[in-house]
């Protein structure tokens, strides 16, 4: 039998019997564990092994938030978001990935990137950790280098408006809304 790779789970009575991966792609893989649950029964526990990612909240030198309106195939609709990207093809820190995504998606650069923190997107179904970076003093001075699937419009909006879009649900991407709201204490300085 394999050694359990989750020592904290073992302490609470979980026992891994076997693991297989039903599906894999660059962004995640679907993990199917056969486990003995704490109550003694044996059954599956299926979840996503996700790739970590970063969400970037860009604040321009003029004090505006750079939002993207991106067409998402999954939703078959346009979605308001902040720039973001995964570590699936990147080996570096969240700050370095934020710098790269800023250029790629909006053509932005910044000399002042601040790590805000991390969050977990869905602790019962995915094991990924996502990061939030605030980019201050952003200049839109480069040509974006988007992936072929990225259909993006770039919009600069006042800080108050971006925060209200996050609060009201107009920014339907929960991760983008959370990133904006987690940056709010830093953005309040612009509003004073």
N, C-alpha and C positions, 0 to 999 in steps of 0.2 A: 504494500500500500504506500502511496506517496506521502511524504511529509506534508503536513498542512502548512501553507505559506502565510497563514493568518494566525499568528500566535495569540493575539487577543481574543479571537473567536474561539480558539481551542479552550482558553481559560473559562469561557462561558458555556462550554459543552458542545460546540460544533466540531464535527470531524469530517474532513475531506476524504472522500473515497476515490473519486476520479474526476478528471476535467477533460472536456473537449471543447473545441471552438467550432460552432456551427457556421460562422461566416466571418470573413476578414476583409478589410479594405484599409487604405492608408489612414483613415480617421478613427476607426474603432474596430473592435472585434467582439462578436457575441460569444460570451463564455457560458458554458453549461456545466455546472458542478453537480455531481451526485454527492450529497452530504448526508450525514446523520445529524439531524436537528437536535437542539438541546433536549427536546422531550423524548428522544430515542427513535423517532420514526425516521425512515430513510426516504429521501425524495430529492427532486431537482431544485437547484437555486440558479436561476438564469439572470445574468446581468451583462452590461456593456463595459468592456475594458476600453475606456476612452483615452484619447490623446489630450494632453493639457493644451490650453489656449490662452490668448490674451485679448482683452478688450481695451481699446485706447480711447480716452476722452480728450480730443484735441481742442485746446483753447488758443485762439489766434492772438497775435500781438494787439489786435483791435478789441479784444475782449469778447469774441464771439465763439460759439461752439460749432465745430465742423461736423455736421451730420451727413450720413449718406442715405440715399433712398435707393435701395437695391432691389432689382427684380429677383425673386426667389422662386425657382422651379418647384420646390416642395410645396409652397403656398399658392403657386400660380398667380402671384400678385406682387405688388411693390410693397416693401417694408422699410420703415425708418430704423436706422441702426447707427452705431458708432463703428469705426474701423475695428476689425478683429481678425485674428488668424491663429492657426494651430501650429503646434510643434511637430506635426507629422513629417515635415521636410526641413526642419530647422533644428540646429544644435547650438543653443545659446540660452541666455537669460531672458526673463520676461521683458526687461527693459530693451534688450537688443531686438527681440522679436517685435515689440511695439514700434521701435524706430523703423524697422523694415516694413511693417504693415502700413504705417503712416505714409511712407513714400509710395508703396505699391497701390494703395486704394485711393488716396486723395492727392498724391503729389506733394505731401507735406513734410517739412523738416522742423526739428526742434532741438535746442541745446539744453532744454530743461525738462527732463522726464522724471516723474516721481512715482515710485511704486506705492500704490494705495493699499493693496492687500489681495487676498484670494477668497474664493467661494467655491462651494461644491454644488454642481447643477442639479443633482437628484440622487441623494444618498442611498436610496433603495434600489436604483436601477443603473447607475453609472458611477464608476470609481474615479473619474477625472477630477482634477483641480484646475480651476480657471483663475486667471489673474487680471487685475485692473491696474492700468497705468494712466496717469494724468500727464498729458504733454502740454506744457505751457509755452507761450511765445511761438506758436506754430506759424510758419510761413508756408504758403502754398506756392512754392517756387520751383517745383520739379514736375516733370511729366509722369503721371501715374503709370505703373507697369502691372496692369491687371491680368488675372488669369482669364482664359478664354470664356469661362462660365460667368464672369462677373460683369453684369450690366448695372452700372452705378451712375447716379447723379450726385454731385457734391453740392451741399447747401450750407451756408453759414447763417446761424440763427443766434439771436441774443441769448445769453445765459438763462435768464428767467423763462424765456419761451421753451428752451430745450428741457429745463427742469419740469415745466408744466406738461410738456409732451410726455415725459417719463411718468409723471404722477397720474395723468389722465388716461393713459393707455394708448395714446396716439402712437407712441413708440411701442409697437406690439411685441418686439423682440425683448423678452424679459431680461436677458443678459445685458443688453445695451441699456435698458432702463435702470437696472441695478447699478451698472457701472457709473452712470450719470449721478444717481442718487448717493452712491458711496463717495463721489467726488464733491458733493454739494458743500461740505464745510470749506473746502479750498476755493470753490467757485464763488462763495459768498463774499470773498474779498473783492472780487470784480464788481459785485453789486453795490458795494459801499461807496 
